[in-house]
Amino acid sequence: MKKFVLFLTIIALVFTMGAAGTADAKPKYVWKLSHVRPQGTTIDNDLTWFADKVMKDSEGKIKIDIFAASQLGDYTVVHERISVGAVDMACQPPGVAADKRIQILNLPSLVTNWEEAKTVYATGSVLMDTAAELFAKQDIKYLAAYPVYFGGIALKADPVSPGDPDVKKGIKVRVPPMKSFQLLANAQGYQATPIPFSEAFTAIQTGIVDGVIGSGAEGYYANFRDVIKYYIPANTHFEQWYLYMNMETFNKLPDDLKKVVLDVAAEFEARRMVQAEKDQSANEKRLEDYGVKVVTLSNEELAAIGKKVRAEVWPEMEKDLGEEWAKSILDKVVQ
């Protein structure tokens, strides 16, 4: 009997040591994932969920370390670093320096409401297949879409006829260093000044510019609430970020782990699609509660802005992107 008890004890000890060894095993893959918002923001929490789920579903083989608030560099720099494998992953706006055609993803007034956005900007759509193709040419693997909000205009200066795009505002605003945003700002009567995102706060604080175009309520609350006085939800563009990674890093994974990453990425997108519209309203309320005046535009004013943007910005962007190529995409997207 004593021998039998000793035998069971040894078996239990071996099992326990084996389980502990598995739990303590080091991940085979450790990746750095960058994003542009501070810790504790919605995207940071969502990416924490993503990293934890990948870790769990890969049985500890893949560990993803999250670097918030552009710790690894401005998003344009990170995009380039992912292309060459210096950074593994990001969820952010895409950089356009290497391929200006990526600007078609942020074409102003491409969609006008959330129902359209959830179709046009979902994985598997014509536009997202285009995104995946453009990224692949830079050795970047598209994983998922991350809808954020419809964009607007944040100002330190008093608004001037915010609903009339034909009025010259006399207000200089920061825009991302992308031609589409420069044209967008000018079409609404503002003076566009291209400035990297990482320098935008200081530019407003020091008076280089008196406002910002290129973000929405969530972004303005997270990054600019202390230097702006007004927010105009003008539906300037549909802001979507992309979860992507270095292509070589992805291709080195065995098939079972590729499936884990893609499956979790699909769930990551599906969760966000449900929540994004609710977050936009909530963040506009957060700005108001913080003391930023939200200047609401009528449907007629929004329609007038959209009409002028499509008339003035789209033809110029088509020329810049390649008319034949741009039209081939837009004819399928805009029904």
C-alpha positions in Angstrom: 0.0 0.0 0.0 2.8 2.4 0.9 4.5 1.6 -2.4 1.3 2.4 -4.3 0.9 5.7 -2.4 4.5 6.6 -3.2 3.9 5.7 -6.9 0.9 8.1 -7.0 2.8 10.8 -5.3 5.6 10.5 -7.8 3.2 10.6 -10.7 1.4 13.7 -9.3 4.8 15.4 -8.8 5.9 14.7 -12.4 2.5 16.0 -13.7 2.8 19.2 -11.6 6.4 19.8 -12.7 5.4 19.3 -16.3 2.5 21.7 -16.0 4.6 24.3 -14.3 7.3 23.9 -17.0 4.6 24.5 -19.7 3.3 27.6 -17.9 6.8 29.0 -17.4 7.9 28.3 -20.9 9.1 31.3 -22.8 7.1 32.5 -25.8 8.6 31.5 -29.1 7.6 34.8 -30.7 7.8 38.2 -29.0 6.5 41.2 -31.0 6.3 44.9 -30.4 2.9 46.6 -31.3 2.7 50.4 -31.6 -0.2 52.7 -31.4 -0.7 56.5 -31.2 -2.9 57.0 -28.1 -2.0 57.2 -24.4 -2.3 54.2 -22.1 -5.8 53.5 -20.8 -7.6 54.8 -24.0 -10.0 52.8 -26.0 -7.5 51.6 -28.5 -5.0 50.7 -25.8 -7.6 48.6 -24.0 -8.7 46.9 -27.2 -5.1 46.1 -28.2 -4.5 44.7 -24.7 -7.5 42.4 -25.3 -6.0 41.4 -28.7 -2.6 40.7 -27.2 -4.0 38.6 -24.3 -6.3 36.6 -26.7 -3.4 35.8 -29.0 -1.3 34.8 -26.1 -4.0 32.5 -24.8 -5.1 31.0 -28.2 -1.4 30.4 -29.2 -0.9 28.6 -25.9 1.7 31.0 -24.9 3.8 30.9 -28.0 3.1 34.5 -29.1 3.6 37.4 -26.8 2.8 40.9 -27.9 4.2 43.9 -26.0 2.2 47.1 -26.5 3.9 50.5 -26.9 1.3 53.3 -26.5 1.5 57.0 -27.3 3.9 56.7 -30.2 6.8 55.5 -28.0 8.3 53.8 -31.1 7.9 56.9 -33.2 5.4 58.9 -35.1 2.9 56.7 -37.0 4.6 57.6 -40.4 7.9 56.4 -39.0 6.4 53.3 -37.5 4.8 52.4 -40.8 8.1 52.5 -42.6 9.8 50.5 -39.8 7.2 47.8 -40.0 7.9 47.6 -43.8 11.5 46.8 -43.1 10.9 44.7 -40.0 12.3 47.1 -37.4 8.8 47.1 -35.7 6.6 44.1 -35.7 3.1 45.4 -35.6 0.9 48.5 -35.3 -2.7 49.6 -35.1 -2.7 53.2 -36.5 -3.3 55.4 -39.5 -1.2 54.2 -42.5 1.8 56.2 -43.7 1.7 57.3 -47.3 5.2 58.3 -48.1 6.1 55.1 -49.9 2.9 54.9 -51.9 0.6 57.9 -52.2 -2.2 55.7 -53.5 -2.9 54.8 -49.8 -4.5 58.2 -49.5 -7.6 56.8 -51.2 -8.4 55.1 -47.9 -8.9 58.6 -46.3 -10.6 60.2 -49.3 -12.8 62.9 -47.8 -16.6 62.4 -48.0 -16.2 58.9 -49.3 -18.9 57.8 -46.9 -21.5 59.9 -45.1 -22.9 57.8 -42.4 -22.1 54.8 -40.2 -24.3 52.4 -42.2 -22.1 53.1 -45.3 -18.9 53.0 -43.3 -19.6 49.6 -41.9 -19.9 48.2 -45.4 -17.2 50.2 -47.3 -14.5 49.9 -44.6 -15.0 46.3 -43.5 -12.5 43.6 -44.2 -13.4 41.9 -47.5 -14.8 45.0 -49.1 -13.3 46.5 -52.3 -11.6 49.3 -50.4 -10.1 47.0 -47.8 -8.9 44.5 -50.4 -7.2 47.5 -52.0 -5.7 48.4 -48.7 -4.3 44.9 -48.3 -2.8 45.0 -51.8 -1.1 48.3 -51.3 0.3 47.3 -47.9 1.5 44.0 -49.3 3.6 45.9 -51.9 5.5 47.3 -48.9 5.9 43.9 -47.2 3.2 44.7 -44.7 0.5 42.1 -43.8 -3.1 43.5 -43.4 -4.8 41.9 -40.4 -7.9 43.9 -39.6 -9.7 47.2 -39.9 -10.3 49.4 -36.8 -13.0 52.0 -37.4 -12.5 55.0 -35.2 -14.9 57.9 -36.0 -16.0 60.5 -38.5 -13.5 63.4 -38.3 -14.0 67.0 -37.4 -12.3 70.3 -36.8 -10.8 71.4 -33.5 -10.1 75.0 -32.9 -8.4 77.3 -30.4 -9.7 80.3 -32.4 -13.3 81.3 -32.6 -15.1 79.5 -35.5 -15.9 81.5 -38.6 -19.0 80.4 -40.5 -18.2 76.7 -39.8 -21.1 75.4 -41.9 -20.3 77.4 -45.0 -17.4 76.0 -47.0 -17.4 79.0 -49.3 -16.3 81.5 -46.6 -12.6 82.1 -46.1 -12.0 81.5 -42.4 -8.6 83.2 -42.0 -7.7 80.3 -39.6 -4.5 78.3 -40.1 -5.0 74.6 -39.2 -2.7 71.7 -38.8 -3.4 68.8 -41.2 -1.6 65.5 -41.6 1.2 65.5 -44.3 -1.2 64.1 -46.9 -2.4 65.9 -50.0 -6.0 64.8 -49.4 -6.2 66.6 -46.0 -4.5 69.7 -47.4 -7.1 69.9 -50.1 -9.9 69.1 -47.6 -8.9 72.0 -45.3 -8.6 74.5 -48.2 -11.9 73.4 -49.7 -13.6 74.4 -46.4 -12.0 77.8 -46.2 -9.1 77.0 -43.9 -5.4 77.5 -44.4 -3.8 74.1 -44.4 -0.4 73.6 -42.7 1.0 70.0 -42.8 2.5 69.1 -39.5 3.4 65.6 -38.1 0.9 64.3 -35.5 3.6 64.2 -32.8 4.2 68.0 -33.2 0.6 69.1 -33.5 0.0 69.8 -29.8 3.0 72.1 -29.5 2.0 73.8 -32.8 -1.4 74.8 -31.3 0.1 75.6 -27.9 2.7 78.0 -29.4 0.3 79.6 -32.0 1.9 78.2 -35.1 -1.6 77.0 -36.0 -5.0 77.8 -34.4 -6.7 74.5 -35.0 -6.4 70.9 -36.2 -8.0 68.8 -39.0 -7.3 65.1 -39.2 -8.8 63.6 -36.1 -12.2 63.4 -34.4 -13.7 63.7 -30.9 -11.8 60.8 -29.5 -8.5 61.9 -30.8 -9.0 65.6 -29.8 -10.1 64.6 -26.3 -7.1 62.3 -25.8 -4.5 64.6 -27.2 -5.7 68.2 -27.5 -8.4 68.9 -25.0 -6.1 71.3 -23.1 -5.4 73.5 -26.1 -8.7 73.7 -28.0 -11.9 75.6 -27.2 -14.2 74.4 -30.0 -15.0 71.2 -31.8 -16.9 71.1 -35.1 -18.2 67.6 -36.1 -18.0 68.3 -39.8 -17.7 64.7 -41.0 -14.4 65.7 -42.7 -13.4 62.1 -43.4 -13.9 58.6 -42.0 -11.0 57.8 -39.7 -10.0 54.1 -39.8 -6.9 52.6 -38.5 -5.3 49.3 -39.6 -4.0 46.4 -37.6 -1.0 45.2 -39.6 2.4 43.6 -39.2 5.6 42.9 -41.0 4.9 40.4 -43.8 8.1 38.3 -43.2 7.3 38.0 -39.5 3.8 36.8 -40.3 5.0 34.4 -43.1 7.5 32.8 -40.7 4.7 31.5 -38.5 3.5 27.9 -38.8 0.0 27.6 -40.3 -1.7 27.0 -37.0 -0.3 30.2 -35.5 -1.1 32.2 -38.6 -4.7 31.1 -38.2 -4.7 32.1 -34.5 -3.5 35.6 -35.4 -6.0 36.0 -38.3 -8.9 34.6 -36.2 -8.2 36.9 -33.3 -7.8 39.9 -35.6 -11.2 39.2 -37.2 -12.8 39.1 -33.7 -10.9 42.3 -32.8 -12.5 44.0 -35.8 -16.0 42.7 -35.2 -15.9 43.9 -31.6 -14.8 47.3 -32.7 -17.5 47.6 -35.5 -20.2 47.3 -32.8 -18.7 49.9 -30.5 -17.2 52.6 -32.7 -20.5 54.5 -33.4 -21.3 54.6 -29.7 -17.9 55.8 -28.8 -18.1 58.8 -31.2 -21.1 60.2 -29.4 -19.6 59.5 -26.0 -16.4 61.3 -26.9 -18.2 64.4 -28.2 -20.0 64.4 -24.8 -16.6 64.1 -23.0 -15.3 67.1 -24.9 -18.4 69.1 -23.8 -18.0 68.0 -20.2 -14.4 69.1 -20.3 -15.4 72.6 -21.4 -14.9 72.4 -25.2 -17.9 73.8 -27.1 -19.3 71.4 -29.7 -20.5 73.4 -32.7 -23.2 71.1 -34.3 -23.8 71.6 -38.0 -27.2 71.0 -39.7 -27.7 68.2 -42.3 -27.9 70.9 -45.0 -24.6 72.4 -43.9 -23.0 68.9 -43.8 -24.4 68.2 -47.3 -22.9 71.5 -48.6 -19.5 70.7 -47.2 -19.6 67.2 -48.7 -20.7 68.4 -52.1 -17.9 71.0 -52.3 -15.3 68.5 -51.1 -16.3 65.9 -53.7 -16.3 68.6 -56.4 -13.0 70.1 -55.6 -10.9 67.5 -53.8 -11.8 64.3 -55.6 -10.7 65.4 -59.1 -7.3 66.6 -57.8 -6.8 63.4 -55.8 -7.7 61.2 -58.8 -5.0 63.0 -60.8 -2.5 62.6 -58.0 -3.2 58.9 -57.4 -3.6 58.0 -61.1 -6.9 58.7 -62.7 -7.5 55.3 -64.2 -6.5 53.5 -61.1 -8.5 55.7 -58.7 -11.6 55.6 -60.8 -11.4 51.9 -61.1 -11.6 51.7 -57.3 -14.1 54.5 -56.7 -16.5 53.2 -59.3 -16.8 50.0 -57.3 -17.0 51.7 -53.9 -19.4 54.5 -54.6 -22.7 53.1 -55.8 
